[in-house]
Amino acid sequence: MKLLRFGAVGQEKPGILDASGAIRDLSGVVADFAGTALGRESLDRIKRLNLAALPLVKGAPRLGPPVGVVPKFLGIGLNYRDHAEETGMPIPEVPIVFAKASSCVSGPNDPVLAPPGFDRMDFEVELAVVIGTRAKNVAEADALDHVAGYAICNDISERSLQKGGPGEWIKAKSHDSFGPLGPFLVTADEIPDPQKLDLALDLNGARMQTGSTATMIFGVAALVSYISKYMTLVPGDVITTGTPPGVGMARNPRVFLKPGDEIRASISGLGEQRLKVVAEA
């Protein structure tokens, strides 16, 4: 299933994409895609619905992030072997886990805000994992049972904050709009192997990133298991799993985002984001 949220910021309703690509309103079935609504029982109930009987959403409404409440927004650094190599960094022996403030979550086509003084903004197309059921000290073999589904994430980063001065990643990656998610939450049953997905990102029509989740150093199951040993994962938590090569800071010459830039990010089976960078007043 391709689950989504549509409507104005802060007023999104839950929806689902039907077989013809039209949006059906699910607000009479679930209040939002948050908490227990992301669990297996809830998703199974939605899967059994006759979508043709649900209200049809007309026009082309704004799409919000497909998860209504994100308790924790976690990222993984240097998780693609070819990306680690392009940065000149050693291959991590264990996952590098960092946090993004959940307030940075935005819709898949919302503006990316460029605040004054942020002149090294970078792009990172990533596979995001959405937790569906509580996970604590789970074995790797059982980890995917706790995943509700997957979405595209663009891990926008201000490199001058990440790499310069104290190098505080959470500040570099948490400005409003620095965590576009969606367009869809594609349920786990439609992605039998998350390590066989192709990723791509274009900037102003030019290909910047091309990669495959097959080159992840730590796969999705390993990440969920590893993180669950240090903190309890709860429904709605998002883990964005690292980026393939081609990021702006690793290019020669370097390429950083500026107002007017247009970003197109895609992952096979998960849809596409279309983002425009705008100056924040």
Secondary structure, DSSP 4 states (H G I P E B T S, - for coil): -EEEEESSTT--EEEEE-TTS-EEE-TTT-S-SSGGGGSHHHHHHHHTS-GGGSPBPPS-PPEE-S-S--S-EEEEES-BHHHHHHHTPPPPSS-EEEEE-GGGEE-TTSPEEE-TT---EE--EEEEEEE-S-BSS--GGGGGGGEEEEEEEE--EEHHHHHSTT--HHHHT-STTSEEB-S-EEEGGG-S-TTS-EEEEEETTEEEEEEEGGGBSS-HHHHHHHHHTTS-B-TT-EEE----S--GGGSSS-----TT-EEEEEETTTEEEEEEEEE--
